[in-house]
Amino acid sequence: MATDDESFPWDQDSILSRDLLSALSPQLCYENLNRSCVRSPYSPGPRLILYAVFGFGAVLAVCGNLLVMTSILHFRQLHSPANFLVASLACADLLVGLTVMPFSMVRSVEGCWYFGDSYCKLHTSFDMSFCCSSLLHLCFISVDRYIAVSDPLIYPIRFTASVSGKCITFSWFLSIIYGFSLIYTGASEAGLKDLVSALSCVGGCQIPMNQSCVLINFLLFLVPTLVMMTVYSKIFLIAKQQAQNMEKMSKQTTRASDSYKDRVAKRERKAAKTLGIAVAAFLLSWLPYLIDSIIDAFLGFITPSYVYEILVWIVYYNSAMNPLIYAFFYPWFRNAIKLIVTGKILKQNSSTTNLFSE
């Protein structure tokens, strides 16, 4: 009969073996469920870094776009049809930062979805709707800038608050209808039953897109992109011609009306340049993701998960880019930020503050 001293080493080896197997076995999102998804194998250090990077993007998107909206809606000097479009664009990016990025952050870092199947669909619908809305807003803004630069004196008559309101309504209505109908009708998963079954696990939120939906998404991206590229190419040609004309006129006696027209044209060209940079940032953020989506749809979803997550977060970070672009190029936005941050916006008649240096 074995003594306690003889059995102890065997028990110790057994415990060590179990600990080793536990360490080597994959961690699950829900340990007590057989159909649970597998958690991401990040150690605490990288996990904390990822949370910091993704969390910073979400905070920047929310705070930055909230500043843009507050500036435009509070200060009367910024109440213009064009700026209302910019405020609506900021609202779309703000909603990405509030309803999409925080939950995607947990999914990207943990590899698990802890928020239920219902919000998984809602989250994906929000994602598609708000991003589509951003694209349509940028398209309308580019057309607005073209009208402003091509004929700045007639522009206030052609692009009125009513026209701006119609553009905003169309952008939101079409985007929400498209994003929600695609997910809730199951159209995105049509023909992918085997793939959906293979991806299904408790704690997952992956809604694959079939080839038809991917092509539709690409066309919805491509058509406004072509419009924006055409419009901005014309804007820069007009800006070049106006600069040449101003150089010629500077050598001659200039009437007051001509001087006013030149100042207006200069201001509109600067606005067009700034928003052109915002459009370029949007396109550069989205193009890699869309190309990858097409490759996956036609080659059997071959993209590694970490590559996909990188591309997704490049898209998300675009929602935080526009406020930084405005802050860098627009002195009025920097002045508005100072007034908001210092609390001077709460003073009486602060809405009538002059934000322009000119």
C-alpha positions as CSV (number, residue, x, y, z in Angstrom):
1,M,0.0,0.0,0.0
2,A,1.4,3.4,-1.0
3,T,2.2,6.0,1.6
4,D,1.2,9.6,1.5
5,D,4.8,10.6,0.7
6,E,4.8,8.3,-2.4
7,S,1.5,9.5,-3.8
8,F,2.3,13.2,-3.4
9,P,4.7,13.5,-6.4
10,W,2.1,11.8,-8.6
11,D,-0.6,14.3,-7.5
12,Q,1.8,17.2,-8.1
13,D,2.6,16.0,-11.6
14,S,-1.2,15.6,-12.3
15,I,-1.8,19.2,-11.2
16,L,1.1,20.5,-13.3
17,S,-0.3,18.6,-16.3
18,R,-3.7,20.0,-15.9
19,D,-2.3,23.6,-15.5
20,L,-0.3,23.1,-18.7
21,L,-3.2,21.8,-20.7
22,S,-5.4,24.6,-19.4
23,A,-2.7,27.1,-20.5
24,L,-2.4,25.6,-23.9
25,S,-6.1,25.1,-24.6
26,P,-7.9,28.1,-26.2
27,Q,-9.9,30.4,-24.0
28,L,-13.6,30.7,-24.8
29,C,-15.9,33.7,-24.7
30,Y,-18.3,31.7,-22.5
31,E,-16.4,28.9,-20.7
32,N,-19.5,26.9,-19.8
33,L,-21.0,26.7,-23.3
34,N,-20.0,24.2,-25.9
35,R,-20.8,26.4,-28.9
36,S,-18.8,29.3,-27.5
37,C,-16.5,31.3,-29.8
38,V,-12.8,31.4,-29.0
39,R,-11.3,34.5,-27.4
40,S,-8.4,36.4,-28.9
41,P,-5.1,35.1,-27.5
42,Y,-3.7,38.5,-26.5
43,S,-1.6,38.8,-23.4
44,P,-2.5,41.6,-20.9
45,G,0.1,44.1,-22.4
46,P,-1.0,44.0,-26.0
47,R,-4.6,43.9,-25.0
48,L,-4.2,47.1,-22.9
49,I,-2.5,48.8,-25.8
50,L,-5.2,47.9,-28.3
51,Y,-7.9,49.1,-25.9
52,A,-6.0,52.4,-25.6
53,V,-5.6,52.9,-29.4
54,F,-9.2,52.0,-30.2
55,G,-10.6,53.8,-27.2
56,F,-8.7,57.0,-28.2
57,G,-10.2,56.8,-31.6
58,A,-13.7,56.5,-30.2
59,V,-13.2,59.4,-27.8
60,L,-11.7,61.6,-30.5
61,A,-14.6,60.9,-32.9
62,V,-17.2,61.8,-30.2
63,C,-15.5,64.8,-28.8
64,G,-14.2,66.2,-32.1
65,N,-17.4,65.9,-33.9
66,L,-19.4,67.2,-30.9
67,L,-17.2,70.3,-31.1
68,V,-17.9,70.8,-34.8
69,M,-21.7,70.4,-34.3
70,T,-21.7,72.8,-31.2
71,S,-19.6,75.4,-33.1
72,I,-21.9,75.5,-36.2
73,L,-25.2,75.3,-34.3
74,H,-24.3,77.8,-31.6
75,F,-22.4,80.6,-33.4
76,R,-24.7,82.6,-35.7
77,Q,-21.8,83.5,-38.0
78,L,-21.6,79.9,-39.0
79,H,-25.3,79.4,-39.8
80,S,-25.0,78.8,-43.5
81,P,-26.4,76.0,-45.8
82,A,-22.9,74.7,-46.4
83,N,-22.0,74.5,-42.7
84,F,-25.3,72.8,-41.9
85,L,-24.2,70.0,-44.3
86,V,-20.8,69.9,-42.4
87,A,-22.7,69.7,-39.1
88,S,-24.8,66.8,-40.4
89,L,-21.7,65.0,-41.6
90,A,-20.2,65.5,-38.1
91,C,-23.4,64.0,-36.6
92,A,-22.9,60.9,-38.7
93,D,-19.3,60.6,-37.5
94,L,-20.4,61.3,-33.9
95,L,-22.9,58.4,-34.1
96,V,-20.1,56.1,-35.4
97,G,-18.1,57.0,-32.3
98,L,-21.0,56.5,-30.0
99,T,-22.9,53.4,-31.3
100,V,-20.3,51.5,-33.3
101,M,-16.7,52.0,-32.2
102,P,-17.0,51.2,-28.5
103,F,-18.6,47.8,-29.2
104,S,-16.3,47.1,-32.1
105,M,-13.4,47.8,-29.8
106,V,-14.4,45.0,-27.5
107,R,-15.1,42.6,-30.4
108,S,-11.7,43.4,-32.0
109,V,-9.7,43.0,-28.8
110,E,-11.5,40.2,-27.1
111,G,-12.6,38.4,-30.2
112,C,-16.0,38.1,-28.5
113,W,-19.4,39.8,-28.8
114,Y,-21.0,40.2,-25.4
115,F,-23.9,42.4,-26.4
116,G,-26.4,39.9,-27.7
117,D,-27.6,38.8,-31.2
118,S,-30.2,41.6,-31.4
119,Y,-27.6,44.4,-31.0
120,C,-25.2,42.6,-33.3
121,K,-27.6,43.2,-36.2
122,L,-28.4,46.7,-35.0
123,H,-24.7,47.5,-34.6
124,T,-24.0,46.3,-38.1
125,S,-26.9,48.3,-39.5
126,F,-25.7,51.4,-37.6
127,D,-22.2,50.8,-39.1
128,M,-23.4,50.6,-42.7
129,S,-25.9,53.4,-42.4
130,F,-23.7,56.1,-40.8
131,C,-20.7,55.3,-43.0
132,C,-22.9,55.5,-46.1
133,S,-24.4,58.8,-44.8
134,S,-20.9,60.2,-44.4
135,L,-20.1,59.4,-48.1
136,L,-23.3,61.0,-49.4
137,H,-22.7,64.1,-47.2
138,L,-19.2,64.5,-48.7
139,C,-20.6,64.1,-52.2
140,F,-23.1,66.9,-51.6
141,I,-20.5,69.1,-50.0
142,S,-18.3,68.7,-53.0
143,V,-21.1,69.9,-55.3
144,D,-21.7,72.8,-52.9
145,R,-18.1,73.8,-53.1
146,Y,-18.1,73.6,-56.9
147,I,-21.0,76.0,-57.1
148,A,-19.4,78.3,-54.5
149,V,-16.1,78.4,-56.3
150,S,-17.4,78.7,-59.9
151,D,-19.6,81.7,-59.1
152,P,-19.3,82.9,-55.5
153,L,-21.7,85.8,-55.9
154,I,-24.6,83.8,-57.3
155,Y,-23.9,80.9,-54.9
156,P,-26.1,82.1,-52.0
157,I,-29.1,82.2,-54.4
158,R,-28.5,78.7,-55.8
159,F,-27.6,76.8,-52.7
160,T,-30.1,77.9,-50.1
161,A,-31.1,76.5,-46.7
162,S,-33.9,74.6,-48.4
163,V,-31.5,72.9,-50.8
164,S,-29.2,72.0,-48.0
165,G,-32.0,70.5,-46.0
166,K,-33.1,68.4,-48.9
167,C,-29.5,67.1,-49.3
168,I,-29.3,66.2,-45.6
169,T,-32.7,64.5,-45.6
170,F,-31.8,62.5,-48.7
171,S,-28.4,61.4,-47.2
172,W,-29.9,60.2,-44.0
173,F,-33.0,58.6,-45.4
174,L,-31.3,56.6,-48.2
175,S,-28.5,55.5,-45.8
176,I,-30.8,54.2,-43.1
177,I,-33.1,52.4,-45.5
178,Y,-30.2,50.8,-47.2
179,G,-28.2,49.8,-44.1
180,F,-31.2,48.4,-42.1
181,S,-32.9,46.6,-45.0
182,L,-29.7,44.8,-46.1
183,I,-29.2,43.3,-42.6
184,Y,-32.7,42.7,-41.3
185,T,-34.0,41.2,-44.6
186,G,-31.1,38.7,-44.6
187,A,-30.2,39.8,-48.1
188,S,-26.5,40.1,-47.2
189,E,-26.4,36.4,-46.2
190,A,-28.4,34.9,-49.1
191,G,-26.5,32.0,-50.6
192,L,-24.1,31.8,-47.7
193,K,-25.9,29.3,-45.4
194,D,-22.9,26.9,-45.1
195,L,-20.6,29.8,-44.3
196,V,-23.0,31.3,-41.8
197,S,-23.4,27.9,-40.1
198,A,-19.7,27.5,-39.9
199,L,-19.2,31.0,-38.4
200,S,-22.1,30.6,-35.9
201,C,-20.9,30.4,-32.3
202,V,-22.1,31.9,-29.0
203,G,-20.3,35.2,-28.5
204,G,-19.7,36.0,-32.2
205,C,-21.0,38.8,-34.4
206,Q,-19.9,38.2,-38.0
207,I,-22.4,39.0,-40.7
208,P,-20.9,37.9,-44.0
209,M,-21.7,39.7,-47.3
210,N,-22.5,37.8,-50.4
211,Q,-21.1,38.8,-53.8
212,S,-24.2,40.8,-54.8
213,C,-24.1,42.9,-51.7
214,V,-20.4,43.5,-52.0
215,L,-20.8,44.7,-55.6
216,I,-23.7,47.0,-54.6
217,N,-21.5,48.4,-51.7
218,F,-18.7,49.0,-54.1
219,L,-21.0,50.7,-56.6
220,L,-22.4,52.9,-53.9
221,F,-18.9,53.9,-53.0
222,L,-17.7,54.2,-56.6
223,V,-20.4,56.4,-58.0
224,P,-20.2,59.2,-55.4
225,T,-16.4,58.9,-55.6
226,L,-16.4,59.5,-59.3
227,V,-18.7,62.5,-58.8
228,M,-16.4,63.9,-56.1
229,M,-13.2,63.4,-58.2
230,T,-14.8,65.0,-61.2
231,V,-16.1,68.0,-59.2
232,Y,-12.9,68.6,-57.3
233,S,-10.8,68.4,-60.5
234,K,-13.1,71.2,-61.9
235,I,-12.8,73.1,-58.7
236,F,-9.0,73.2,-58.9
237,L,-9.0,74.2,-62.5
238,I,-11.3,77.1,-61.7
239,A,-9.2,78.0,-58.7
240,K,-6.1,78.1,-60.9
241,Q,-7.9,80.4,-63.4
242,Q,-9.1,82.7,-60.7
243,A,-5.6,82.9,-59.2
244,Q,-4.3,83.9,-62.6
245,N,-7.0,86.5,-63.0
246,M,-6.3,87.9,-59.6
247,E,-2.6,88.2,-60.4
248,K,-3.5,90.2,-63.5
249,M,-5.9,92.4,-61.7
250,S,-3.4,93.2,-59.0
251,K,-1.4,95.1,-61.5
252,Q,-4.3,97.3,-62.4
253,T,-6.6,99.6,-60.4
254,T,-9.2,97.5,-58.7
255,R,-12.7,98.6,-57.9
256,A,-14.3,97.9,-54.5
257,S,-16.7,95.4,-56.0
258,D,-13.9,93.5,-57.6
259,S,-11.9,93.4,-54.4
260,Y,-15.0,92.0,-52.6
261,K,-15.5,89.3,-55.2
262,D,-11.8,88.3,-54.9
263,R,-12.0,88.0,-51.2
264,V,-15.1,85.8,-51.5
265,A,-13.5,83.7,-54.1
266,K,-10.4,83.3,-52.0
267,R,-12.4,82.2,-49.0
268,E,-14.4,79.7,-51.0
269,R,-11.3,78.2,-52.6
270,K,-9.8,77.7,-49.1
271,A,-13.0,76.0,-48.0
272,A,-13.0,73.8,-51.1
273,K,-9.3,72.8,-50.5
274,T,-10.0,71.9,-46.9
275,L,-13.0,69.8,-47.7
276,G,-11.1,68.3,-50.6
277,I,-8.6,67.0,-48.1
278,A,-11.4,65.6,-46.0
279,V,-12.7,63.8,-49.1
280,A,-9.3,62.4,-49.9
281,A,-8.9,61.1,-46.3
282,F,-12.3,59.4,-46.6
283,L,-11.4,57.7,-49.9
284,L,-8.0,56.5,-48.7
285,S,-9.6,55.1,-45.5
286,W,-12.3,53.2,-47.3
287,L,-10.6,52.0,-50.5
288,P,-8.4,49.2,-48.9
289,Y,-11.4,47.8,-47.0
290,L,-13.7,47.7,-50.1
291,I,-11.0,46.0,-52.2
292,D,-10.5,43.5,-49.4
293,S,-14.3,42.9,-49.3
294,I,-14.4,42.1,-53.0
295,I,-11.4,39.8,-52.7
296,D,-13.0,37.9,-49.8
297,A,-16.4,37.6,-51.5
298,F,-15.0,36.1,-54.7
299,L,-12.1,34.1,-53.2
300,G,-13.7,32.6,-50.2
301,F,-13.0,34.9,-47.3
302,I,-9.3,34.4,-47.2
303,T,-8.3,37.5,-45.4
304,P,-6.7,36.8,-41.9
305,S,-8.8,38.2,-39.1
306,Y,-6.1,40.6,-37.9
307,V,-5.8,42.1,-41.3
308,Y,-9.5,42.6,-41.5
309,E,-9.6,44.3,-38.1
310,I,-6.8,46.7,-39.2
311,L,-8.8,47.7,-42.3
312,V,-12.0,48.1,-40.3
313,W,-10.3,50.4,-37.8
314,I,-8.7,52.5,-40.5
315,V,-12.3,53.1,-41.7
316,Y,-13.5,53.9,-38.1
317,Y,-10.6,56.3,-37.5
318,N,-11.8,58.3,-40.5
319,S,-14.7,59.5,-38.3
320,A,-12.2,61.2,-36.1
321,M,-10.2,62.8,-38.9
322,N,-12.5,65.6,-40.1
323,P,-12.4,67.6,-36.8
324,L,-8.6,67.4,-36.9
325,I,-8.6,68.6,-40.5
326,Y,-10.9,71.5,-39.7
327,A,-8.8,72.5,-36.7
328,F,-5.7,72.5,-38.8
329,F,-7.1,74.6,-41.7
330,Y,-9.9,76.7,-40.2
331,P,-9.0,79.5,-37.8
332,W,-12.7,80.0,-37.0
333,F,-12.9,76.4,-35.8
334,R,-9.9,76.9,-33.5
335,N,-11.5,80.1,-32.2
336,A,-14.7,78.3,-31.5
337,I,-12.9,75.5,-29.7
338,K,-11.3,78.0,-27.4
339,L,-14.6,79.6,-26.5
340,I,-16.2,76.2,-25.9
341,V,-13.4,74.7,-23.8
342,T,-13.0,77.9,-21.7
343,G,-16.7,78.1,-21.0
344,K,-17.1,81.5,-22.7
345,I,-19.8,79.9,-24.8
346,L,-22.1,80.1,-21.8
347,K,-21.9,83.9,-21.6
348,Q,-24.8,86.0,-22.8
349,N,-24.6,86.9,-26.5
350,S,-21.7,84.5,-27.1
351,S,-23.5,83.3,-30.2
352,T,-22.8,86.6,-31.9
353,T,-19.1,86.4,-31.4
354,N,-17.0,87.2,-34.4
355,L,-14.9,84.0,-35.2
356,F,-13.3,85.3,-38.4
357,S,-10.0,87.2,-38.4
358,E,-10.8,88.9,-41.7
